[in-house]
Amino acid sequence: MRAIGFVDEIPLGEGRTFAVDGEMVAVFRLRDGSVRATQAVCPHKGGPLADGQIDLKQVLCPLHLNAWDLTTGCSLSGQPDLAVYDVHIDNDKILLGELS
């Protein structure tokens, strides 16, 4: 796992995009303090998923309101699934697993 930023860079209930090995990764800080990480670009029309609305289970793309499960990446609205990444917080650092 590698450090990609600090958790305080992401307000509760929001997401931010990080560049990792040439890939864009959206990291979401849920209102319960947990974090999730997915690909940053919507597979439908390229929307910025980190700017989408989130709750404890899903993200909505800000362009067309397509929805995905934040844990599995499975589409909830008939679009292709998202890539999801292993992410943890350690001493306020965001640690991201390998991109596949």
C-alpha positions as a printed Julia matrix, in Angstrom:
100×3 Matrix{Float64}:
   0.0    0.0     0.0
   1.18   3.5    -0.71
   0.34   6.88    0.8
  -1.47   9.14   -1.68
  -2.58  11.99    0.59
  -4.03  12.9     3.97
  -7.57  12.19    5.12
  -8.12  15.79    6.2
  -7.86  16.78    2.5
 -11.33  15.25    2.06
 -14.25  16.74    4.03
 -16.72  14.26    5.53
 -19.33  13.27    2.96
 -17.21  14.25   -0.05
 -14.71  12.82   -2.51
 -11.44  13.95   -4.05
  -9.48  12.77   -7.08
  -5.86  11.64   -6.81
  -3.46  10.8    -9.66
  -1.82   7.42   -9.01
   0.5    5.78  -11.56
  -1.14   7.63  -14.43
  -4.64   6.65  -13.27
  -7.24   8.91  -11.7
  -8.65   7.5    -8.44
 -11.65   8.93   -6.56
 -11.36   8.61   -2.78
 -14.54   9.15   -0.78
 -14.68   9.96    2.95
 -18.06   8.73    4.14
 -19.96  10.44    6.94
 -19.12   7.55    9.29
 -15.4    8.3     8.77
 -14.69   5.28    6.57
 -13.14   5.64    3.12
 -13.77   4.04   -0.27
 -11.83   4.31   -3.54
 -13.03   3.83   -7.12
 -12.0    4.84  -10.59
 -12.49   8.59  -10.87
 -14.2    8.76  -14.27
 -17.78   7.69  -14.92
 -17.88   4.97  -17.6
 -21.08   6.45  -19.05
 -19.97   9.92  -20.22
 -16.74  10.6   -18.35
 -18.21  12.51  -15.42
 -16.01  13.32  -12.38
 -17.24  10.8    -9.81
 -15.42  12.49   -6.9
 -17.81  15.43   -7.41
 -20.85  13.15   -7.13
 -23.22  12.83   -4.21
 -22.46  10.0    -1.79
 -24.07   8.32    1.16
 -22.79   5.33    3.14
 -23.4    2.95    0.23
 -23.38   4.63   -3.18
 -22.08   7.41   -5.39
 -24.19   9.3    -7.94
 -22.45  10.7   -11.01
 -22.94  14.49  -11.08
 -23.69  14.5   -14.82
 -26.51  11.98  -15.28
 -27.18  10.61  -11.75
 -26.1    7.07  -12.55
 -25.37   5.17   -9.33
 -22.73   2.68   -8.17
 -22.15   0.72   -4.99
 -19.06   2.2    -3.3
 -17.89  -1.13   -1.87
 -18.3   -3.42   -4.89
 -18.34  -0.95   -7.8
 -21.49  -2.64   -9.12
 -23.76  -0.4   -11.14
 -27.17   0.31   -9.63
 -28.45   1.94  -12.83
 -27.5   -0.36  -15.72
 -24.08   1.15  -16.54
 -20.73  -0.69  -16.6
 -19.3   -1.43  -13.15
 -16.54   0.67  -11.59
 -13.07  -0.47  -10.61
 -12.72  -0.36   -6.81
  -9.48  -0.21   -4.85
  -8.36  -1.25   -1.4
  -8.01   1.89    0.72
  -7.28   2.47    4.43
  -6.36   5.29    6.79
  -3.23   4.99    8.95
  -2.01   7.93   11.06
  -4.17  10.3     8.95
  -2.55   9.06    5.71
  -4.68   7.64    2.89
  -3.14   4.3     1.92
  -4.13   2.85   -1.45
  -3.6   -0.74   -2.57
  -2.26  -1.76   -5.94
  -4.14  -0.66   -9.07
  -4.99  -3.58  -11.31
